[in-house]
Amino acid sequence: MPNLNLTQRLSMQLKQSPQQVLLSSLLQLPALSLEHKIKLELEMNPLLELDEEMEMELEEEIDEEGATDLDEDTDDEAEEEPENDAMDDFEKEEIDWESILNDEDNYEFKMPKDDSAEVFERPEVAQTTLPEHLLSQLNMLPLSEDEIMIGEYIIWNINEHGYLSYDADLIAINLDVDREEVEKVLKIIQQFDPVGIGARTLQECLLIQMEEFDPNDEIAIDILRDHFEDFTNKRYEKITKKMDLTLDDIRRVIEVVTKLNPKPGEGYVLLHQNVIVPDLVVEKEDDEFKISMNDWNIPHLRINNSYKKLLLNKKKSSKETRDYIRQSLESARWLINSIHQRRATILRVMETIIEQQREFFERGKDFLKPMILKDIADEIGMDISTISRVTNGKYVQTEHGVFELKYFFSERIHSDAGDDVSNKKIKSIIKGIIDEEDSNKPLNDQKIAEMLKEKGFKVARRTVAKYREQMMIPVSRLRRKI
């Protein structure tokens, strides 16, 4: 007979309720994504409906007589129900839902209306996409059906910068054609407007444009074709020795190449892809900062009253129907309450950021103080993960520009004066030093670290390199000009 051992184990587990999971997901959404989420819920949940009444007073009125009549009807129906244990439990559950349903104010979500704001539908500007532009040129050429098929496949695999994301061999395999046919059609497309479209590398893109715009400039073409790595890494002396050129020749080639377009497809990116819509607006009135949510486009929600009678009338609705309504009602309640909590949480976090960074809002970027997520979390009594969700992907419009909420958080660096300085200020100083350097003799990271030390900031060379890379500033060798 097998031995059975009983053991005890003590462990800690973090479990979130469905309401907490929903609130966490909503906190991460910016305003536009939240609007989309609500519209999806409106389609899926029949108990949710839009409340389009304009007057807040009318929206908050409750029809007390109707609610009383409904209560009396429900009591009469309850007396006629057969008495058994299962039904008693069911009725107790129904009483709880009835008290919830008749309290309409708890389930309305309203946003303050700005009557001064002019509401209008902005007409969309007609735009031609990059694939449409290329396909129209492809269809004008006397090509065979196979060539048209290959061309369309190539065009639909050109990314937004204008580069072909698939190798010619892979395209040939996918279409079951010869590689030479793919290369032939690709060469044709690369001559389309804009020239250089469909290139696979930056080198190929620049060479195509150079051969099209100035095929007689043999020096520039030779440098791009045979010495591209040395050219991009600014090893100009090496190129002059190999090609028997002067630095003046190199300067001329640099001037020519910089006029070429390294991203030929960029002009066709849709505008809305690059637009940031701030979630919050901070304005100064007298000596105080006023915060407003940019959520006028968020739909106003309420519970659909027409489903109340179905839930409360046991004679005219089946148990399956009432169960479905009950589940939908609970989901609707969670959504509306979570939207309320999301709004209150974002406003509270923004208020605390302003309190901690008042000098920034008063005087500008140079007065940003070091601050971490824990500082805000401790101040308002919330978890750090909640603050992270609130600040990620949310933007605020201020007098000094539009900033992501994460912008206000930065590491501390100690100065010789004993003050804590934000690393963003150090980055600003580094950028200022590089902007003022001699372009013929750019400063290396060690020299910049020494200059920071002279200003009272002890920053290691590795830290300077890290901050420089974060600002996407190349090393000194690549900043050198001739």
C-alpha positions in Angstrom: 0.0 0.0 0.0 1.5 3.3 -1.0 2.6 5.8 1.7 0.6 9.0 1.8 2.4 12.1 3.2 0.6 15.2 4.2 2.6 18.4 4.1 1.8 22.1 4.8 3.3 24.9 2.9 3.0 28.6 3.6 3.1 30.9 0.6 2.1 34.4 -0.4 0.2 35.0 -3.6 -1.0 38.3 -5.2 -4.4 38.0 -6.7 -6.4 40.8 -8.3 -10.1 41.0 -8.6 -11.7 41.5 -12.0 -12.4 45.1 -11.1 -8.7 45.7 -10.3 -7.6 44.1 -13.5 -10.0 46.3 -15.5 -8.8 49.5 -13.7 -5.2 48.5 -14.3 -5.8 48.1 -18.0 -7.7 51.4 -18.3 -5.0 53.3 -16.5 -2.5 52.3 -19.2 -4.7 53.7 -22.0 -4.3 57.2 -23.4 -7.5 59.2 -24.2 -7.8 58.0 -27.8 -7.3 54.3 -26.9 -9.8 54.7 -24.1 -12.4 56.1 -26.5 -11.9 53.1 -28.8 -12.2 50.7 -25.8 -15.5 52.2 -24.7 -16.9 52.1 -28.2 -16.1 48.3 -28.3 -17.8 47.8 -25.0 -20.9 49.6 -26.2 -21.1 47.2 -29.1 -20.6 44.1 -26.9 -22.6 45.0 -23.8 -26.3 45.7 -24.3 -26.7 47.2 -20.8 -24.4 50.1 -21.7 -25.7 53.0 -23.7 -24.7 56.5 -24.6 -26.2 59.4 -22.7 -26.4 62.3 -25.1 -28.3 64.8 -22.9 -26.6 68.1 -22.7 -27.8 69.4 -19.4 -26.2 67.9 -16.3 -29.3 68.8 -14.1 -31.6 66.7 -16.4 -29.1 63.9 -16.4 -29.1 63.6 -12.6 -32.9 63.5 -12.1 -34.5 60.3 -10.8 -38.1 59.3 -11.5 -39.1 58.5 -8.0 -42.6 57.5 -8.9 -41.5 55.1 -11.5 -39.0 53.5 -9.1 -41.7 53.2 -6.4 -44.1 51.5 -8.9 -41.4 49.1 -9.9 -40.7 48.2 -6.3 -44.4 47.5 -5.7 -44.8 45.4 -8.8 -41.8 43.4 -7.8 -43.2 42.7 -4.3 -46.5 41.5 -5.7 -44.6 39.1 -8.1 -42.4 37.8 -5.3 -45.5 36.8 -3.3 -46.8 34.7 -6.2 -43.5 32.7 -6.5 -43.5 29.1 -5.2 -41.6 28.7 -1.9 -38.6 26.4 -1.9 -35.0 26.6 -0.7 -33.5 27.2 -4.2 -36.0 30.0 -4.9 -35.4 31.6 -1.6 -31.7 31.9 -2.4 -32.5 33.2 -5.8 -34.9 35.9 -4.4 -32.3 37.0 -1.9 -29.9 37.6 -4.8 -32.6 39.4 -6.7 -33.3 41.8 -3.9 -29.7 42.8 -3.9 -29.7 43.5 -7.6 -33.0 45.4 -7.3 -31.6 47.8 -4.8 -28.7 48.4 -7.1 -30.8 48.8 -10.2 -33.1 51.4 -8.6 -30.1 53.6 -7.6 -29.5 55.1 -11.1 -27.0 57.8 -10.1 -24.3 55.2 -9.3 -24.0 54.2 -12.9 -23.8 57.4 -14.9 -20.5 58.6 -16.2 -20.4 62.3 -17.1 -17.7 64.5 -18.3 -17.8 68.3 -17.8 -18.7 70.1 -21.0 -16.8 73.1 -22.0 -19.5 75.3 -23.5 -16.9 77.8 -24.8 -15.3 75.1 -27.0 -16.5 75.1 -30.5 -17.4 71.5 -31.6 -17.1 70.7 -35.2 -16.2 67.9 -37.5 -12.7 68.5 -39.1 -12.6 67.4 -42.7 -9.9 64.9 -43.4 -7.3 65.9 -46.0 -7.2 63.5 -48.9 -3.9 61.7 -49.0 -2.3 59.3 -51.4 -0.5 56.4 -49.6 2.9 55.2 -50.7 1.6 51.9 -52.1 -1.1 53.7 -54.0 1.4 56.1 -55.5 3.7 53.2 -56.6 1.0 50.9 -57.9 -0.4 53.7 -60.1 3.1 54.0 -61.8 3.4 50.2 -62.0 0.1 49.8 -63.8 1.1 52.4 -66.5 4.0 50.3 -67.7 3.7 47.6 -70.5 4.6 44.7 -68.2 3.5 41.0 -68.3 1.1 39.6 -65.8 4.0 37.8 -64.0 5.9 41.1 -63.8 2.9 42.9 -62.5 2.4 40.2 -59.8 6.1 40.5 -58.8 5.9 44.3 -58.8 2.8 44.4 -56.6 4.4 41.9 -54.1 7.5 44.1 -53.9 5.5 47.3 -53.4 3.4 45.9 -50.6 6.6 44.9 -48.8 8.2 48.4 -48.9 8.2 49.9 -45.4 7.2 53.5 -44.5 10.8 54.7 -45.0 10.9 53.4 -48.5 13.0 50.3 -48.1 12.3 46.8 -49.3 12.0 44.6 -46.2 12.3 41.2 -48.0 15.3 39.8 -49.8 15.0 39.1 -53.5 15.7 35.4 -52.9 12.8 35.1 -50.5 10.5 36.9 -52.8 11.4 34.5 -55.6 10.7 31.5 -53.4 7.4 32.9 -52.2 6.2 33.6 -55.7 7.9 30.6 -57.3 9.7 32.7 -59.9 13.4 33.1 -60.8 15.5 35.6 -58.8 16.5 37.3 -62.0 12.9 38.2 -62.7 12.5 39.7 -59.2 15.7 41.8 -59.6 14.5 43.0 -63.0 11.2 44.3 -61.7 12.9 45.7 -58.6 15.3 47.8 -60.8 12.2 49.2 -62.6 10.5 50.1 -59.3 13.6 51.7 -57.9 13.4 54.3 -60.8 9.8 55.2 -59.8 9.0 58.5 -58.1 10.5 59.0 -55.5 13.8 57.7 -56.9 15.5 55.2 -54.6 12.3 53.6 -53.4 12.6 49.9 -52.8 16.3 49.9 -52.0 17.5 47.3 -49.5 20.3 49.3 -47.9 21.2 53.0 -47.4 24.2 52.5 -49.7 21.9 51.2 -52.5 19.4 54.0 -51.9 22.0 56.7 -52.3 23.7 55.1 -55.2 20.4 54.8 -57.1 19.7 58.5 -56.6 23.3 59.5 -57.5 23.3 57.5 -60.7 19.9 59.0 -61.6 20.5 62.7 -60.8 24.2 63.0 -61.7 25.6 59.9 -63.5 28.7 61.9 -64.6 29.9 62.5 -61.0 32.2 59.5 -61.0 34.1 60.4 -57.8 30.9 60.5 -55.7 29.6 57.3 -57.3 32.9 55.5 -56.7 33.0 56.6 -53.0 29.5 55.5 -52.4 30.0 52.2 -54.2 33.6 51.2 -53.1 34.3 53.2 -49.9 30.9 53.6 -48.3 32.0 52.3 -44.8 35.0 54.7 -44.6 32.8 57.5 -45.9 30.0 57.0 -43.3 32.6 56.6 -40.5 34.3 59.8 -41.7 37.7 58.2 -42.4 38.3 60.9 -45.0 42.1 60.8 -44.9 42.0 57.1 -45.7 39.7 57.7 -48.7 42.0 60.5 -50.0 45.0 58.2 -49.9 43.2 55.3 -51.6 41.7 57.4 -54.4 44.4 60.1 -54.7 42.0 62.9 -53.8 42.2 66.1 -51.8 40.1 67.1 -48.8 38.4 69.6 -51.1 37.2 66.8 -53.2 35.7 65.1 -50.2 34.0 68.3 -49.1 32.3 68.5 -52.5 31.1 64.9 -52.3 29.8 65.5 -48.8 27.8 68.5 -50.0 26.4 66.4 -52.9 25.5 63.4 -50.8 23.8 65.4 -48.1 21.3 66.6 -50.7 20.1 63.1 -51.4 17.1 61.6 -49.6 18.0 58.7 -47.2 14.3 57.9 -46.6 12.5 58.3 -49.9 9.2 56.9 -48.5 9.0 59.3 -45.6 6.8 61.9 -47.2 4.0 59.5 -47.5 3.5 58.6 -43.9 0.0 59.5 -42.8 -0.1 62.6 -40.6 -2.2 61.1 -37.9 0.5 58.6 -37.1 2.8 61.3 -35.8 0.3 63.4 -33.9 0.3 63.5 -30.1 -2.9 64.3 -28.4 -2.3 65.5 -24.8 -4.4 63.7 -22.1 -4.1 66.7 -19.7 -3.8 70.4 -19.9 -2.1 72.5 -17.2 -2.8 76.3 -17.2 -1.8 78.9 -14.7 -4.6 81.1 -13.3 -3.3 83.8 -10.9 -0.9 81.8 -8.6 -2.5 78.4 -9.0 -2.3 75.8 -11.7 -5.5 74.5 -13.2 -5.6 70.9 -14.4 -8.2 69.8 -17.0 -8.6 66.4 -18.7 -8.6 66.4 -22.5 -11.4 63.8 -22.5 -14.3 65.6 -24.1 -14.4 62.9 -26.8 -14.9 60.1 -24.2 -18.5 58.8 -24.6 -20.9 59.4 -21.7 -22.2 56.1 -20.4 -25.2 54.9 -18.4 -27.1 51.7 -17.7 -29.8 50.9 -20.1 -33.0 51.0 -18.1 -35.1 48.9 -20.5 -33.4 45.8 -19.1 -34.4 46.4 -15.5 -37.9 44.9 -15.9 -36.5 41.8 -17.6 -34.2 41.2 -14.7 -36.8 41.9 -12.0 -39.8 40.3 -13.7 -39.3 36.6 -13.0 -42.5 35.6 -14.9 -41.7 37.1 -18.2 -38.0 36.3 -18.4 -36.2 33.0 -18.2 -33.4 32.3 -15.7 -30.9 32.2 -18.5 -32.0 35.6 -19.6 -31.7 37.0 -16.1 -28.3 35.4 -15.6 -27.0 37.0 -18.8 -28.4 40.4 -17.9 -26.9 40.1 -14.4 -23.5 39.4 -15.8 -23.7 42.2 -18.3 -24.9 44.6 -15.6 -21.9 43.7 -13.4 -19.5 44.2 -16.3 -21.1 47.6 -17.1 -20.9 48.7 -13.5 -17.2 47.7 -13.4 -16.5 49.7 -16.6 -18.2 52.9 -15.5 -16.7 52.8 -12.0 -13.3 52.1 -13.4 -13.5 55.1 -15.8 -14.4 57.2 -12.8 -11.4 55.9 -10.8 -9.1 56.2 -13.8 -9.9 59.9 -14.1 -9.6 60.6 -10.4 -6.3 58.7 -10.3 -4.7 60.5 -13.3 -5.8 63.9 -11.9 -4.4 63.1 -8.4 -1.1 62.0 -9.9 -0.9 65.1 -12.0 -1.7 67.3 -9.0 1.2 65.7 -7.1 3.6 66.1 -10.0 2.8 69.8 -10.0 3.4 70.0 -6.3 6.7 68.3 -6.6 7.8 70.1 -9.8 6.3 73.5 -9.2 9.5 75.3 -10.2 9.4 73.6 -13.6 5.8 74.7 -14.3 6.7 78.2 -13.0 10.1 78.7 -14.8 10.7 76.0 -17.4 12.9 72.9 -18.2 16.1 74.1 -16.5 14.3 73.9 -13.1 13.2 70.2 -13.3 14.0 68.5 -10.0 15.1 64.9 -9.6 12.1 62.7 -8.8 11.3 59.0 -9.0 8.0 57.1 -9.2 8.3 56.1 -5.5 8.1 59.8 -4.5 4.7 60.2 -6.1 3.5 56.7 -4.9 4.4 57.5 -1.3 2.8 60.9 -1.4 -0.6 59.7 -2.6 -0.5 56.2 -1.0 -0.6 54.2 -4.2 1.6 51.4 -5.6 4.5 52.2 -7.8 3.1 50.0 -10.6 0.0 52.2 -10.6 2.0 55.4 -11.0 4.0 53.7 -13.8 0.7 52.8 -15.6 -0.6 56.4 -15.2 2.5 58.1 -16.5 3.3 55.7 -19.4 2.1 57.0 -22.7 0.2 60.0 -21.2 1.0 63.5 -22.3 0.4 66.9 -20.6 0.2 70.2 -22.4 2.0 73.0 -20.4 3.2 76.6 -21.0 6.6 75.1 -21.8 5.5 72.5 -24.3 3.9 69.0 -24.4 5.6 66.4 -22.3 5.1 62.7 -21.5 4.4 62.3 -17.8 7.5 60.1 -17.5 9.5 63.2 -18.5 9.1 64.6 -15.0 11.0 61.6 -13.4 14.8 61.5 -13.5 17.8 60.3 -11.5 19.6 62.3 -8.9 23.2 63.6 -9.4 25.0 65.3 -6.6 26.8 68.6 -7.3 29.7 70.1 -5.4 27.4 72.6 -3.9 25.6 69.7 -2.2 22.4 70.0 -4.3 20.6 67.2 -6.0 20.4 67.8 -9.7 18.2 66.0 -12.3 20.2 64.0 -14.9 18.1 65.8 -17.5 19.9 69.0 -16.6 23.2 67.2 -17.0 22.1 66.0 -20.4 21.1 69.6 -21.3 24.6 70.8 -20.3 26.3 68.0 -22.3 24.3 68.9 -25.4 25.2 72.6 -24.9 28.9 71.7 -24.7 28.7 69.6 -27.9 26.7 72.3 -29.7 29.5 74.9 -29.0 32.5 72.6 -29.7 34.9 73.1 -32.6 33.5 70.9 -35.4 37.0 70.4 -36.7 38.1 69.1 -33.3 35.1 67.6 -31.5 35.4 66.8 -27.8 35.6 63.2 -26.7 33.6 61.9 -23.7 36.6 62.2 -21.3 37.0 65.9 -22.1 33.3 66.5 -21.6 33.4 64.8 -18.2 36.3 67.1 -17.2 34.4 70.1 -18.3 31.4 69.0 -16.2 33.7 68.6 -13.2 34.8 72.2 -13.7 31.1 73.2 -13.5 30.7 71.3 -10.2 29.2 68.0 -11.5 31.3 64.8 -10.9 30.2 62.6 -13.8 32.2 59.6 -15.0 33.2 59.2 -18.7 31.0 56.2 -19.0 28.0 58.2 -17.7 28.7 60.9 -20.3 28.8 58.3 -23.0 25.5 56.8 -21.8 23.7 60.2 -21.7 25.2 61.1 -25.2 23.9 57.8 -26.7 20.4 58.4 -25.1 20.3 61.8 -26.8 21.4 60.0 -30.1 24.5 62.1 -30.4 27.3 60.3 -32.3 30.9 59.8 -31.0 33.4 62.6 -31.5 34.9 61.0 -34.6 31.5 61.0 -36.4 30.9 64.6 -35.4 34.0 65.8 -37.1 33.7 68.0 -40.1 36.3 69.0 -42.7 
